[in-house]
Amino acid sequence: MNFTHSEKIHKEALEHIVGGVNSPSRSYKAVGGGSPVTMERAKGAYLYDVDGNQYIDYLAAYGPIITGHAHPHITAAIKKAAETGVLYGTPTPHEVKFAKMIKEAIPSLDKIRFVNSGTEAVMTTIRVARAYTGRNKILKFAGCYHGHSDLVLVAAGSGPSQLGMPDSAGVPESIAKEVITVPYNDIEPFKEAMDKWGNEIAAVLTEPIVGNFGIVEPLSGYLEKVKEITHDKGALLIFDEVITAFRFMYGGAQNLLGVTPDLTALGKIIGGGLPIGAYGGRSEIMEKVAPLGPAYQAGTMAGNPASMLSGIACLEVLQEPGVYERLDKLGAMLETGILEAAKKYNAPITINRLKGALTIYFTKEKVINYEQAEATDGELFATFFKKMLNQGINLAPSKYEAWFITTAHSEEDIVQTIQAVENAFQ
Ligand code: PMP
């Protein structure tokens, strides 16, 4: 494949955009460097780059594009928004309709508020939890990504009962000290940390099903126990469902797991590809938010008509019968095919899959926490990534990300992908 124009544009981008990308995960730093492919257009399951190459896309823009690119129903909604004005700075009927749809799908949300990104959504749930509990600290789990606000860019201390350290330059130590990070899927260190800090903790924040060190499900009974201990200590439970909501079923991972949090952060899929975030939870907690309460949160673009109409259209597509069954079926087909190819060529892989989302880890070991995901072979992944790219398969350039199947993928796409995987393994 020829990437001449991509490379030229990336070179130019480096002169004007920091690192040549508008989000660091788009660079190929984690896969040994090189120019990221510059895409020009997309339709259905396919991306097309500036050199005219076509790709079957499993990046799905890091999750939002669950109905495939430029889905006609969503495109029509965005066109309508463009024609009727994209921003008024006033309430609209669209935001009420959309709030009702989301509440119906995720019953733990008595009240919600729309924002513009997952980062904002999570950041605000933390503020609201602090306002509600009058406490400052939060506890989170190693390897779960929650956006780029100060409080969640904090790495684990040296042990489960140690306070955190800044995970990014520019995050003050004083803020890192408010955050405790423990391993996911292991109740003992969590208990230990809660015994030590529980009475100071405003909220325990987690992805209910992890999407950020690959797809990792909670062990049986784990989240129930986390919730119980959290509430025993008078803290709130926040689920970051930015990746998981509407990913595995029509609703949240919380519906699927039967564990409900006090507050939920949403993003990605609910915007149908346009910028969005949302947060919500029990009424008495959400009533801490301005203008009703003392916790301030606002946004010029929040609830903008374009994102609302696009989000409504996306959920309408996801309401069609059989959508999630189909994603599961294609996911199973892909998983089986990859495992067969791995067997044939003795490729050392493990797959974690839930419905239409999966991760290939280059290891023979099971992966249930970040430490194990970290220990997988990054160099093999990098080689695999480039071999897939060269066969027209677009994956996330990181060993920690998931493959996302969309409603636009066909069985032929899956067959073609499995063949490419087999070639790569060979
Ligand atoms: N939470 C989770 C679980 C995420 O995966 C992400 C983004 N990958 C975020 C929050 C941040 O969302 P955004 O990039 O929209 O700010």
Boltz pocket constraint, residues with backbone or C-beta under 6 A from the ligand:
constraints:
  - pocket:
      binder: B
      contacts: [[A, 62], [A, 116], [A, 117], [A, 118], [A, 119], [A, 120], [A, 122], [A, 145], [A, 146], [A, 147], [A, 148], [A, 207], [A, 211], [A, 212], [A, 240], [A, 241], [A, 242], [A, 243], [A, 267], [A, 268], [A, 276]]
      max_distance: 6.0
